[in-house]
């Protein structure tokens, strides 16, 4: 990888103060991820993978160390600047889908565009296109409770993609799905990756991680192993 | 988030929780309803007092010389009443001396009144106001006649038994027949009807069209007053300035006739429409001073309720806030969302309050004699206050929502 990596983490540390004690969630992560990689982050609970996910997703800021995204240092940004990065560069997919229950699929997908200041017509167009991409063209006006788990996660993926982000961040994306549906969702990720999307996924399931081309294992807040495997 | 989007969202949330929303705006609703209704009624009364009451009762640029005030306002102590009763009455001679002593051209009339039953051809009209007056009384009262004529100076001087009656009295005694030239009896004394005054409507629900006016020197003088006294001398001046001069002169003439020393108070009273209006103005001011207090109490209570509801909403929707933040909502986006929601909630409450207030004013108008006039400024004030309460009440909850940590918020169940 000669060119500059998409994500570059240098000595990334995240501490939490709990009363008098300091808990280290991340203790000096060194990691670089390039464009169009498909990376799975694994590790037992408490290994710091969720914290790492939050920092990469700009929901959380590191206590020390540097986080460079697309050539800009985001580790020193203000709240509002981080919100902007989340809006433009990051697409989240959560284990629990995190859709707004009162809003239709279409409106859920439009949300990032609302905060980007896109016009109503353009929002609708882009959101419909994103839903079509995940195969939900006929479910646009349904509310989350009228959709199956797999469909909800597809809506969430459409929402993550609608702003054309640099990275798709998925946190246990199949954790709430049965195995058949899980395979479907993983197929969607695979397809997106083939189309050039950078995908970063946190999981503790080895068979899910097996879909990725690179597996990074965390242990006690540091990178324990980092292996690139040939396509299965 | 664009403003329009925030408002749309606010209505969606308010509509989704109709019950909660309606309870939360009850304080603002009551405050605004009260504001609109009270202001409408007070403004209506105001217009009524200036347009009708004072001028109807006392006339424009007119004063009345009386033994004691005819329109009594506020609390009159027992002592004052006793003093009034000790005063000498206004005699024919007093009235004549004042009329002769005034330096400016004025229109004057005597007025004495009592209540009596009138009859015609077996029909009886009970308890009618019977006025003994002089010929210019109609001019001072600004009355136009719908039929017949007023009595002439000659008839007044000679005390002819002729009378001019009010519209409603004419209808009651004569129904559809022409009253002119017919005979009416007052305590057995026959009178001839020579004129009918056109309808004057009513004042606070009391008809102003049930009266009979006859020359002061005609036989009714025995009914209306002891011999040779009048209830009032009415004096109408050409302008407000001339009215003041005439009042000063009248006071001087009366004090001299009554041999009052400089230290003595007047033992007669001079009454103008201004005095009545002044008094009304005082009531009006008290009402208008009490109003903001009452309205602000309910608005403050309403604001506190809304603030609590919004704090609850923020707590319930912590996860939604987290999701929105993860998708790129900035602090100010979240802040705006909740501020707009709270302002919309309060404004909707205010709008319903305005409608109800106008409705109440209309009901009062329709069912009582009290007039009501919706003041446009009160509607504007209500909307501004409603929105203002909403924004103020929403500030703290909205800033709490805006400051939520996205990682914590999104984990919330």
Interface residues (C-beta under 8 A of the other chain):
Chain A: X54 X57 X59 X60 X79 X80 X83 X84 X86 X87 X88 X92 X94 X98 X99 X100 X102 X111 X112 X114 X115 X116 X117 X159 X163
Chain B: X1 X2 X5 X12 X13 X16 X319 X320 X322 X323 X324 X325 X326 X327 X328 X329 X330 X331 X332 X333 X406 X407 X410
